[in-house]
């Protein structure tokens, strides 16, 4: 590890960290090693971390908002909407949360809370 760091061989240093299950160190070194190394290191981290929090972090980092919208507990639909509002680009938002046919969050929420749709312009 020391030799890899002294030689600025971040890829080798990251590999040593990953081999020793030192994910925080691997991510920090990958940042120093550049965007390609960081992307590869993140991908490996997400492959090994399958917890709910790990999947949420992966979805945010990889911009997989569709996963969040499709899998969120509907009791937390407002939080899922907040994720889309905060992180999604304008052109992504309508497909994630809009009221038009086929928009995932809209369909899911409408099935459990139909009253929020009663006096909307599309139903008048």
Phi, psi and omega in degrees: 000311182301316181297317179299318180292318180294333180267006182057033177267079185295326180298314178295319179297319178297317179301318178298315179299314181297319178299326181264013179056041176252078188292320181299314179297321179298316181295316181298315179293324179296324176301315180293334182276354176110168187296324180293315178295321178297315180299315179296320181292318177300316181301316179294321177299313182293330177292330181266341183252094184259014179293166178300316179295318178299319179291323177296314179299316178301316180296322178291314183293320182268003178061037177267066183291332178302320178300316181298315182295318182289331190247356183295149172293128185294345171293341181251029183299328180293322177293321177297319177297319179298322176299312181297317179295323184282318191251330185286146173287158183306318182289341177274332190299314183301319179291334180276318192226358184291171182270352182291159185304134176095357180277119193304305184294320179302314180295313182296315182290320181302326180291334180254337182227067184295338183295336180287350181258357189299311185251036177273154182304328182288343181255000181271000000 
